[in-house]
Amino acid sequence: MRNRRLVISAALVAAGMGLVPGIAQAAPGAGPDATLGTGGTTYSSPAERTVVTKGAQGAQGAAPGAKGAQGAQGAQGTQGKQGAQDSSTSIYLTAHTDGARSVELRTHVIDFDAPALDVTVSWGDGTTDTYSLPAGGASDARDLKHKYAVLGTYDVRVTAKNAADGTEAVNELKFTTRGAEFTAHEPTRLLDTRTGTGAAKAQVGPRSSVALKVAGAAKVPAGATAVALNVTVTNATGAGHVSVQSTKDRAEGAETSNVNFAAGQTVPNLVIEAIGEDGYIHLFNGGWEAVDIIADVTGYFAPAHANGWGALNPTRVVDTREGLGAAKGQVPGQGAVGVEIAGRAGVPKGATAVAVNLTATNPRSAGHLTAYPSGKAAPATSNVNFTAGQTVANSAVVPIGPDGKINVRNGGWDPADVVVDVVGYYTPESRSALVAHGIPYRLLDTRKDSWGGWKAGPLKARTHFPMRLEGDTTTPDVDGWVLNTTVTDTRGNGFLSVTPDPNFWSDYANGTAVTPQRPVSSVLNWTKGATVANVAQTPGGKGGMIDLWNQGWEDTHLLVDLLAYYQTD
């Protein structure tokens, strides 16, 4: 079976060649041989579940050793009539769902009585593969791969037929494709510990977690496997962080975080996370003081046909400071600006939702921004929270209204400027499905030495850091990456940009890489001394690489965690 690997590597040119101008020195935590296995699920149906049909008499029975019971993924066996047990054919099946839509199946057909066998693999979607085994005794193991047009749960049936007498041995295996497609959800509050929504009316204690029902709540179906949530921390009396994961143990033992906060702050962040098998996610307060936590759902993912991901280079569609995409001038307090999305900046007219980065800047007092579909009343949710004079950004997934627009409301009482960058979209025509990593994986932490030998050090000011995510490839497997980015120990004000890199890794290695054009879009904004996190959704470049830009004038430390990715295969 093919074992796909992700490779994360810093852009350090070979020894003696020096650094590419304008590129940060290789950051610790990423090395040229660092690999990340993305896991997957393995299913099996052992040989004992083989069911045999005797061709001559039509009697049915289980192969030798069968227990006559249906297993978790296996075919049903029954106590057979005399004669069927004479067959010695057995079939052992294993399947691994490494890709979003594909399954890697190993068929192991065993029969030492030397018949010729015709083997048929029915994939459960109306297609089949066949092969033959010659007489002479067989223990044949082979690997097959199949890609499904539609995500879902499938029964794979493997039949080995004795070409001489028509006796058939059958084993079956049920599995669910790993990928999930998106369904937009009107922004809805699932959790608010201030009011008792979704949990007890009480702050989440220090080093404690809260369980939140997601699948089966607020019109999110029970079959949902991942969710897009805006998670907000408020009423904090000390610094800390919140980790969101599919199980309590994972959340409380996480080495990564989704939201970082300081005393007195109200801080949101978009979270795209796998849902636990019980339908819950868990939010862990990693600080030493109690906090209130709010979670608003804006969409969910399920292994069924819905809306796939469409990746875009980040594109600015609204900047009220310049009159881009809206009237020039601040959005008044309690006012809203309509944003034409469908048919602009690469977003097709049939898109059902859009992924954006919302930025509030120059606000005259504290408040919040809320993004929601046009044609709907503004919900009692928020995407960005700000204080007077603050520039702050947050990612959001927003359903698109029937007229192709979204609205951005200024929930404060005084005017503020609004900036909107589009980073992707969801549409029924796209087949790029989400693969949730399950456990966030730290790709980069510039505060630490790497195993590759590079010394800890911040990302230099006004430089970009090329990160290789798929090894030396000219045909990337991944259509888009979901990354949680965090800056900390900031030495001045600045902002972070995340974009696809136009080079191949070999271009950096041999010194021929071109310097990418400096982007104007932003993922997160920071002030001196702050720790700020935000989700970046971005495609990789033609070589599976991305660029992380420190757009500030001072050095800063940077952390990058892999949450999920989008894949067509």
C-alpha positions as CSV (number, residue, x, y, z in Angstrom):
1,M,0.0,0.0,0.0
2,R,1.1,3.5,-0.7
3,N,2.2,5.3,2.4
4,R,1.8,9.1,1.9
5,R,4.1,11.3,4.0
6,L,4.1,14.9,4.7
7,V,7.5,16.6,5.0
8,I,8.1,19.8,6.8
9,S,11.4,21.5,6.1
10,A,13.0,24.9,6.6
11,A,14.4,26.9,3.7
12,L,18.1,26.5,4.5
13,V,20.4,26.3,1.5
14,A,23.1,23.6,1.4
15,A,26.1,24.2,3.6
16,G,28.5,26.7,2.2
17,M,26.0,28.4,-0.1
18,G,24.5,30.7,2.5
19,L,20.9,31.8,2.9
20,V,18.6,33.0,0.1
21,P,18.3,36.7,0.4
22,G,15.1,37.9,2.2
23,I,14.4,34.5,3.7
24,A,14.5,33.8,7.4
25,Q,17.1,31.3,8.7
26,A,15.8,27.8,9.2
27,A,13.5,27.7,12.2
28,P,13.8,25.0,14.8
29,G,11.2,22.3,14.8
30,A,11.5,21.7,11.1
31,G,14.2,19.8,9.4
32,P,14.9,18.4,5.9
33,D,14.1,14.8,7.0
34,A,11.2,15.6,9.4
35,T,8.1,13.6,8.5
36,L,4.5,13.5,9.6
37,G,2.3,10.5,9.1
38,T,-1.3,11.5,8.8
39,G,-2.8,8.3,10.0
40,G,-6.0,6.9,8.7
41,T,-8.3,4.1,9.8
42,T,-7.7,0.4,9.2
43,Y,-10.6,-2.1,8.9
44,S,-10.4,-5.8,8.8
45,S,-12.5,-8.9,8.2
46,P,-10.6,-12.1,9.1
47,A,-10.7,-15.3,7.1
48,E,-13.0,-17.0,9.7
49,R,-15.8,-14.8,8.3
50,T,-15.6,-16.3,4.9
51,V,-18.9,-17.7,3.8
52,V,-18.9,-20.6,1.2
53,T,-21.7,-21.5,-1.2
54,K,-21.3,-25.1,-2.7
55,G,-22.1,-24.8,-6.3
56,A,-23.4,-28.3,-7.1
57,Q,-25.9,-28.6,-4.2
58,G,-26.5,-24.9,-3.5
59,A,-25.8,-25.5,0.2
60,Q,-24.4,-22.7,2.2
61,G,-21.9,-22.7,5.1
62,A,-19.0,-21.0,6.7
63,A,-15.4,-21.9,5.8
64,P,-13.5,-24.0,8.3
65,G,-13.0,-22.2,11.6
66,A,-15.9,-19.8,11.1
67,K,-18.0,-19.0,14.2
68,G,-21.2,-18.2,12.4
69,A,-21.5,-14.7,13.8
70,Q,-21.4,-11.3,12.1
71,G,-18.4,-9.2,13.1
72,A,-18.1,-5.5,13.3
73,Q,-17.1,-5.1,9.7
74,G,-17.4,-8.7,8.5
75,A,-19.9,-10.7,6.5
76,Q,-22.5,-12.9,8.2
77,G,-21.7,-16.6,8.6
78,T,-24.2,-19.4,9.2
79,Q,-24.0,-23.0,10.2
80,G,-23.9,-24.7,6.8
81,K,-25.1,-28.0,5.4
82,Q,-22.9,-31.0,4.9
83,G,-20.8,-30.6,1.8
84,A,-20.1,-26.9,2.0
85,Q,-17.4,-27.5,4.6
86,D,-15.4,-29.4,2.0
87,S,-14.2,-26.2,0.5
88,S,-10.9,-24.9,1.8
89,T,-11.1,-21.4,0.3
90,S,-10.8,-18.6,2.7
91,I,-10.4,-14.8,2.2
92,Y,-8.8,-12.3,4.6
93,L,-9.5,-8.6,4.0
94,T,-7.9,-5.5,5.4
95,A,-8.6,-1.9,4.2
96,H,-6.9,1.4,5.0
97,T,-8.5,4.8,4.4
98,D,-5.5,7.0,4.0
99,G,-6.9,9.4,1.4
100,A,-10.1,11.5,1.6
101,R,-12.0,9.4,-1.0
102,S,-9.8,6.3,-1.6
103,V,-9.4,3.0,0.1
104,E,-6.4,0.7,-0.1
105,L,-7.6,-2.9,0.1
106,R,-5.5,-6.0,0.6
107,T,-7.2,-9.2,-0.5
108,H,-5.6,-12.5,0.8
109,V,-7.1,-15.5,-0.9
110,I,-6.0,-18.9,0.4
111,D,-6.8,-22.3,-1.0
112,F,-4.2,-25.1,-1.0
113,D,-6.5,-27.7,-2.8
114,A,-5.4,-26.2,-6.1
115,P,-8.5,-25.1,-7.9
116,A,-8.5,-22.3,-10.4
117,L,-10.2,-19.3,-8.9
118,D,-11.9,-16.3,-10.4
119,V,-11.8,-13.4,-7.9
120,T,-14.3,-10.4,-8.1
121,V,-14.0,-7.3,-5.9
122,S,-17.3,-5.4,-5.7
123,W,-16.5,-2.0,-4.4
124,G,-20.0,-1.2,-3.2
125,D,-20.5,1.7,-5.7
126,G,-21.5,-0.4,-8.7
127,T,-17.9,-1.0,-9.9
128,T,-15.8,-4.1,-9.8
129,D,-12.3,-5.4,-10.3
130,T,-11.5,-9.0,-11.3
131,Y,-8.5,-11.2,-11.4
132,S,-7.8,-15.0,-11.7
133,L,-5.7,-17.4,-9.7
134,P,-4.4,-20.5,-11.6
135,A,-4.8,-24.0,-10.4
136,G,-1.9,-25.4,-8.3
137,G,-2.5,-24.1,-4.8
138,A,-2.7,-20.5,-3.9
139,S,-1.9,-18.1,-1.1
140,D,-2.4,-14.9,-3.0
141,A,-2.1,-11.5,-1.3
142,R,-2.4,-8.4,-3.4
143,D,-3.1,-4.7,-3.0
144,L,-5.8,-2.8,-4.8
145,K,-6.8,0.9,-4.6
146,H,-10.2,2.4,-5.4
147,K,-11.4,6.0,-5.4
148,Y,-15.0,6.8,-4.7
149,A,-16.9,9.6,-6.5
150,V,-19.2,10.1,-3.5
151,L,-18.1,10.0,0.2
152,G,-19.9,7.6,2.4
153,T,-20.0,4.1,4.0
154,Y,-19.5,1.2,1.6
155,D,-19.6,-2.6,1.7
156,V,-16.8,-4.2,-0.2
157,R,-17.5,-7.8,-1.2
158,V,-14.8,-10.1,-2.4
159,T,-15.9,-13.4,-4.1
160,A,-13.5,-16.2,-5.1
161,K,-15.3,-18.7,-7.4
162,N,-14.1,-22.2,-8.2
163,A,-14.0,-22.2,-11.9
164,A,-14.5,-26.0,-12.0
165,D,-17.6,-26.5,-9.8
166,G,-19.0,-23.0,-9.2
167,T,-18.3,-23.1,-5.5
168,E,-18.0,-19.5,-4.2
169,A,-16.2,-18.2,-1.1
170,V,-17.2,-14.7,0.0
171,N,-16.0,-12.2,2.6
172,E,-17.2,-8.6,3.1
173,L,-15.9,-5.5,4.8
174,K,-17.7,-2.3,5.7
175,F,-15.8,1.0,5.9
176,T,-16.4,4.7,5.8
177,T,-14.4,7.1,3.6
178,R,-12.1,9.3,5.6
179,G,-12.9,12.6,3.9
180,A,-15.9,14.9,4.8
181,E,-17.7,17.6,2.8
182,F,-19.0,20.8,4.2
183,T,-22.5,22.0,4.9
184,A,-23.0,25.7,5.9
185,H,-24.9,26.4,9.1
186,E,-26.4,29.7,10.1
187,P,-24.2,31.1,12.9
188,T,-25.7,29.6,16.0
189,R,-24.5,29.7,19.6
190,L,-23.9,26.2,21.0
191,L,-22.0,27.1,24.1
192,D,-22.1,30.1,26.5
193,T,-21.0,29.4,30.0
194,R,-22.2,32.8,31.1
195,T,-25.8,31.9,30.4
196,G,-25.8,28.1,30.7
197,T,-26.1,27.4,27.0
198,G,-24.7,24.0,26.1
199,A,-23.2,23.5,29.6
200,A,-23.6,24.5,33.2
201,K,-23.9,28.2,33.9
202,A,-20.5,28.6,35.5
203,Q,-17.0,29.5,34.4
204,V,-14.7,26.7,33.3
205,G,-12.3,26.2,36.1
206,P,-8.5,26.4,35.9
207,R,-6.9,23.3,34.2
208,S,-10.5,22.0,33.6
209,S,-12.5,21.1,30.5
210,V,-16.1,21.4,29.4
211,A,-17.9,18.9,27.1
212,L,-20.0,20.3,24.3
213,K,-22.5,18.2,22.3
214,V,-22.1,19.0,18.6
215,A,-23.3,16.2,16.5
216,G,-27.1,16.0,17.0
217,A,-27.3,19.5,18.4
218,A,-28.7,22.7,16.7
219,K,-29.5,20.8,13.4
220,V,-26.0,19.4,13.1
221,P,-26.6,15.8,12.1
222,A,-25.5,12.9,14.2
223,G,-23.3,11.7,11.4
224,A,-21.1,14.8,11.3
225,T,-17.5,14.1,11.8
226,A,-16.0,17.6,12.1
227,V,-17.2,21.1,12.9
228,A,-16.3,24.7,12.2
229,L,-16.7,26.7,15.4
230,N,-15.9,30.2,16.5
231,V,-14.5,29.8,20.0
232,T,-14.3,32.8,22.2
233,V,-12.8,33.3,25.7
234,T,-14.0,36.1,27.9
235,N,-14.0,37.3,31.5
236,A,-10.4,36.1,31.9
237,T,-8.6,37.2,35.1
238,G,-5.3,35.7,34.1
239,A,-3.4,34.6,31.0
240,G,-3.9,31.2,29.5
241,H,-5.0,29.2,26.5
242,V,-7.9,26.9,25.4
243,S,-7.3,23.6,23.6
244,V,-10.2,22.1,21.6
245,Q,-10.1,18.3,20.8
246,S,-12.4,15.4,20.2
247,T,-11.9,13.7,23.5
248,K,-11.4,14.9,27.1
249,D,-8.0,13.1,27.4
250,R,-6.7,14.7,24.2
251,A,-7.9,18.2,25.2
252,E,-6.4,18.0,28.7
253,G,-3.1,16.5,27.4
254,A,-2.7,18.7,24.4
255,E,0.6,20.3,23.6
256,T,-1.1,22.7,21.2
257,S,-3.7,25.5,21.7
258,N,-6.5,27.1,19.8
259,V,-7.1,30.3,21.7
260,N,-4.6,32.3,23.7
261,F,-5.7,35.1,26.0
262,A,-4.4,37.6,28.7
263,A,-6.2,39.0,31.7
264,G,-9.2,41.1,30.7
265,Q,-9.2,40.1,27.1
266,T,-12.0,38.7,25.0
267,V,-10.4,36.6,22.3
268,P,-12.0,34.5,19.5
269,N,-10.5,32.0,17.1
270,L,-11.9,29.7,14.4
271,V,-11.6,26.0,15.2
272,I,-12.0,23.2,12.7
273,E,-11.9,20.0,14.7
274,A,-12.9,16.4,14.5
275,I,-16.0,15.4,16.5
276,G,-15.7,12.5,18.9
277,E,-17.5,9.3,18.3
278,D,-19.9,10.2,21.0
279,G,-20.8,13.5,19.2
280,Y,-18.9,15.7,21.6
281,I,-15.9,18.0,21.5
282,H,-14.0,19.1,24.6
283,L,-12.7,22.5,25.4
284,F,-9.9,22.7,28.0
285,N,-9.0,25.8,29.9
286,G,-5.2,25.6,30.2
287,G,-4.9,28.7,32.3
288,W,-4.7,29.0,36.1
289,E,-7.8,31.1,36.5
290,A,-11.4,30.4,35.6
291,V,-12.8,31.8,32.3
292,D,-16.0,31.9,30.3
293,I,-16.1,30.1,27.0
294,I,-18.4,30.7,24.0
295,A,-18.7,28.5,20.9
296,D,-20.7,29.4,17.7
297,V,-21.2,26.9,14.9
298,T,-21.0,28.0,11.3
299,G,-20.8,24.7,9.5
300,Y,-20.1,21.0,9.8
301,F,-18.4,18.2,7.8
302,A,-19.8,14.7,7.1
303,P,-18.8,11.8,4.9
304,A,-21.5,12.4,2.4
305,H,-22.0,14.5,-0.8
306,A,-22.3,18.2,0.1
307,N,-19.8,20.9,-0.6
308,G,-16.1,20.5,-1.3
309,W,-13.3,23.0,-0.7
310,G,-12.1,25.4,-3.3
311,A,-8.6,26.8,-2.5
312,L,-7.7,30.4,-3.4
313,N,-4.7,32.6,-3.0
314,P,-5.6,35.1,-0.3
315,T,-7.3,38.1,-1.9
316,R,-8.5,41.4,-0.3
317,V,-12.1,42.1,-1.3
318,V,-13.0,44.8,1.3
319,D,-11.0,47.6,2.9
320,T,-13.2,50.5,4.1
321,R,-10.1,52.6,4.6
322,E,-9.6,52.7,0.8
323,G,-13.1,52.2,-0.5
324,L,-12.3,48.7,-1.8
325,G,-15.4,46.6,-2.2
326,A,-17.4,49.0,-0.1
327,A,-18.0,52.7,0.5
328,K,-14.9,54.5,1.7
329,G,-15.4,55.3,5.4
330,Q,-15.8,53.5,8.7
331,V,-18.7,51.2,9.3
332,P,-20.9,53.0,11.8
333,G,-21.7,51.6,15.2
334,Q,-24.6,49.0,15.0
335,G,-24.3,49.3,11.2
336,A,-23.4,46.7,8.6
337,V,-21.7,46.5,5.2
338,G,-22.8,44.2,2.5
339,V,-20.0,42.3,0.7
340,E,-20.4,40.8,-2.8
341,I,-18.7,37.5,-2.7
342,A,-20.0,35.0,-5.3
343,G,-18.5,35.8,-8.6
344,R,-15.5,37.8,-7.2
345,A,-11.9,37.0,-6.3
346,G,-12.2,33.5,-7.7
347,V,-15.3,32.5,-5.7
348,P,-17.8,30.9,-8.2
349,K,-21.4,32.0,-8.3
350,G,-22.6,28.5,-7.0
351,A,-20.6,28.7,-3.8
352,T,-22.5,28.1,-0.6
353,A,-20.0,29.5,1.9
354,V,-16.8,31.4,2.0
355,A,-13.7,31.3,4.2
356,V,-12.5,34.7,5.0
357,N,-10.2,36.6,7.3
358,L,-12.0,39.5,9.1
359,T,-10.0,42.4,10.4
360,A,-11.2,45.3,12.5
361,T,-9.0,48.3,12.6
362,N,-9.1,51.9,13.9
363,P,-12.2,51.2,16.1
364,R,-13.2,54.2,18.2
365,S,-14.4,52.1,21.1
366,A,-14.8,48.4,22.1
367,G,-17.0,46.2,20.1
368,H,-17.2,43.2,17.8
369,L,-17.8,42.2,14.2
370,T,-20.3,39.5,13.1
371,A,-20.3,38.0,9.6
372,Y,-23.5,36.3,8.4
373,P,-25.4,35.5,5.2
374,S,-27.3,38.3,3.5
375,G,-31.0,38.0,3.7
376,K,-30.9,36.9,7.3
377,A,-31.1,38.9,10.5
378,A,-27.8,39.4,12.3
379,P,-27.3,36.6,14.8
380,A,-26.3,36.9,18.4
381,T,-22.8,35.7,17.7
382,S,-19.5,37.3,17.0
383,N,-16.4,36.6,14.9
384,V,-14.0,39.4,16.0
385,N,-13.8,41.2,19.3
386,F,-11.9,44.5,19.7
387,T,-11.0,47.3,22.0
388,A,-10.6,51.0,21.2
389,G,-7.7,51.6,18.8
390,Q,-7.0,47.8,18.4
391,T,-6.3,46.0,15.1
392,V,-7.4,42.4,15.4
393,A,-8.2,39.7,12.9
394,N,-10.0,36.3,13.0
395,S,-10.8,33.7,10.5
396,A,-14.4,32.8,9.7
397,V,-16.5,30.5,7.6
398,V,-19.6,32.3,6.5
399,P,-22.7,31.0,4.6
400,I,-23.4,33.0,1.4
401,G,-26.8,34.5,1.0
402,P,-29.1,33.8,-2.0
403,D,-27.9,37.1,-3.6
404,G,-24.3,36.0,-3.4
405,K,-23.4,38.3,-0.5
406,I,-22.4,38.2,3.1
407,N,-22.9,41.0,5.6
408,V,-20.4,42.2,8.2
409,R,-21.9,44.0,11.2
410,N,-20.1,46.4,13.5
411,G,-21.6,45.4,16.9
412,G,-19.9,48.3,18.7
413,W,-21.4,51.7,19.4
414,D,-18.8,53.7,17.5
415,P,-17.4,53.4,13.9
416,A,-14.6,51.0,12.9
417,D,-12.8,50.1,9.7
418,V,-13.4,46.6,8.3
419,V,-11.0,44.5,6.1
420,V,-12.1,41.2,4.5
421,D,-9.6,38.8,2.8
422,V,-11.1,35.8,1.0
423,V,-9.0,32.6,1.3
424,G,-11.3,29.9,0.0
425,Y,-14.9,28.7,-0.6
426,Y,-17.2,25.7,-0.5
427,T,-19.3,24.6,-3.5
428,P,-21.2,21.4,-4.6
429,E,-19.0,21.2,-7.7
430,S,-15.7,20.8,-5.8
431,R,-14.6,17.3,-4.7
432,S,-11.9,18.4,-2.3
433,A,-12.9,16.9,1.1
434,L,-11.7,17.7,4.6
435,V,-9.4,15.2,6.4
436,A,-9.4,16.2,10.0
437,H,-6.1,15.3,11.6
438,G,-7.7,14.3,14.9
439,I,-4.8,15.4,17.1
440,P,-3.3,18.8,16.2
441,Y,0.3,18.3,15.2
442,R,2.9,21.0,15.9
443,L,4.9,21.6,12.7
444,L,6.9,24.6,13.9
445,D,8.0,26.2,17.2
446,T,10.8,28.8,16.7
447,R,11.4,28.9,20.4
448,K,13.0,25.4,20.4
449,D,16.0,23.8,18.9
450,S,15.1,21.3,16.1
451,W,16.3,17.8,15.9
452,G,17.9,18.8,12.6
453,G,20.4,20.9,14.5
454,W,19.1,24.4,13.9
455,K,19.2,26.7,16.9
456,A,16.1,28.3,18.4
457,G,15.5,31.9,17.2
458,P,12.6,34.1,16.2
459,L,11.3,34.7,12.7
460,K,13.2,37.7,11.5
461,A,11.4,41.0,10.7
462,R,10.3,41.6,7.1
463,T,11.2,38.0,6.0
464,H,9.3,35.0,4.9
465,F,9.8,31.4,6.0
466,P,9.3,28.7,3.2
467,M,7.8,25.6,4.7
468,R,7.8,22.3,2.7
469,L,4.7,20.3,3.5
470,E,4.7,17.4,1.0
471,G,8.3,16.5,0.3
472,D,10.0,17.0,-3.1
473,T,6.9,16.9,-5.3
474,T,5.6,18.5,-8.5
475,T,2.1,17.1,-8.0
476,P,0.9,17.9,-4.5
477,D,-1.7,15.6,-3.1
478,V,-3.2,18.2,-0.8
479,D,-5.4,21.0,-2.1
480,G,-5.5,23.1,1.0
481,W,-4.1,23.2,4.6
482,V,-5.8,24.1,7.8
483,L,-3.2,25.5,10.1
484,N,-3.4,27.2,13.5
485,T,-0.7,30.0,13.6
486,T,0.4,31.7,16.8
487,V,2.9,34.5,17.4
488,T,4.4,35.0,20.8
489,D,7.1,37.0,22.5
490,T,6.4,39.8,20.0
491,R,8.9,42.7,20.1
492,G,6.7,45.2,18.3
493,N,3.6,45.6,16.3
494,G,3.1,43.6,13.1
495,F,1.0,41.1,11.1
496,L,1.4,37.6,9.7
497,S,0.7,36.5,6.1
498,V,0.4,32.9,5.0
499,T,0.5,32.2,1.2
500,P,1.5,29.5,-1.3
501,D,5.1,29.5,-2.3
502,P,5.8,29.7,-6.1
503,N,9.1,27.6,-5.9
504,F,10.0,24.0,-5.6
505,W,12.1,22.8,-2.7
506,S,14.9,22.0,-5.2
507,D,14.9,25.7,-6.2
508,Y,15.9,26.6,-2.6
509,A,18.4,23.8,-2.4
510,N,20.3,24.9,-5.5
511,G,19.9,28.6,-5.0
512,T,17.6,29.4,-7.9
513,A,14.4,30.2,-5.9
514,V,12.7,33.5,-6.8
515,T,11.6,35.7,-4.0
516,P,7.8,35.6,-3.7
517,Q,5.9,38.8,-4.0
518,R,5.1,40.2,-0.6
519,P,1.4,39.8,0.1
520,V,-1.0,42.5,1.4
521,S,-3.4,40.0,3.0
522,S,-3.1,39.2,6.7
523,V,-3.9,36.2,8.9
524,L,-3.3,37.8,12.3
525,N,-2.2,41.1,13.8
526,W,-0.3,41.7,17.0
527,T,1.0,44.3,19.3
528,K,4.2,44.3,21.3
529,G,4.3,41.6,24.0
530,A,1.1,39.8,22.8
531,T,0.4,36.1,22.1
532,V,-2.1,35.9,19.3
533,A,-3.5,32.9,17.4
534,N,-5.6,32.5,14.3
535,V,-6.4,29.8,11.7
536,A,-4.9,30.0,8.2
537,Q,-6.5,28.1,5.4
538,T,-4.2,28.1,2.4
539,P,-3.2,26.0,-0.6
540,G,0.3,24.9,-1.1
541,G,2.3,26.1,-4.1
542,K,3.1,24.0,-7.1
543,G,5.7,22.2,-5.0
544,G,3.6,21.7,-1.9
545,M,5.1,24.6,-0.1
546,I,3.8,27.6,1.8
547,D,5.3,30.9,3.0
548,L,5.0,32.4,6.5
549,W,5.6,36.1,6.4
550,N,6.6,38.2,9.4
551,Q,5.3,41.6,8.1
552,G,6.3,43.5,11.2
553,W,9.5,45.5,11.8
554,E,10.6,43.4,14.8
555,D,11.4,39.7,15.2
556,T,8.8,37.4,16.6
557,H,8.4,33.8,17.6
558,L,6.0,31.7,15.5
559,L,4.2,28.4,16.2
560,V,2.3,26.4,13.5
561,D,-0.1,23.5,14.2
562,L,-1.7,21.3,11.6
563,L,-5.4,20.9,12.2
564,A,-6.6,19.3,8.9
565,Y,-6.2,19.4,5.2
566,Y,-8.3,19.1,2.1
567,Q,-7.8,16.4,-0.5
568,T,-9.4,15.2,-3.7
569,D,-8.1,11.6,-3.8
